[in-house]
């Protein structure tokens, strides 16, 4: 936990972009699943 936080502070751009992209990707996947279940 602490090591990851420190590394994130050292490289905010790379880790931040990865986390942001991952969260967006997960949100889109969940949205598609939700729409699929509604059909």
PyMOL commands that set and color helices and strands:
alter all, ss='L'
color gray80, all
select helices_A, chain A and resi 2-10+12-38
alter helices_A, ss='H'
color red, helices_A
deselect
rebuild
show_as cartoon
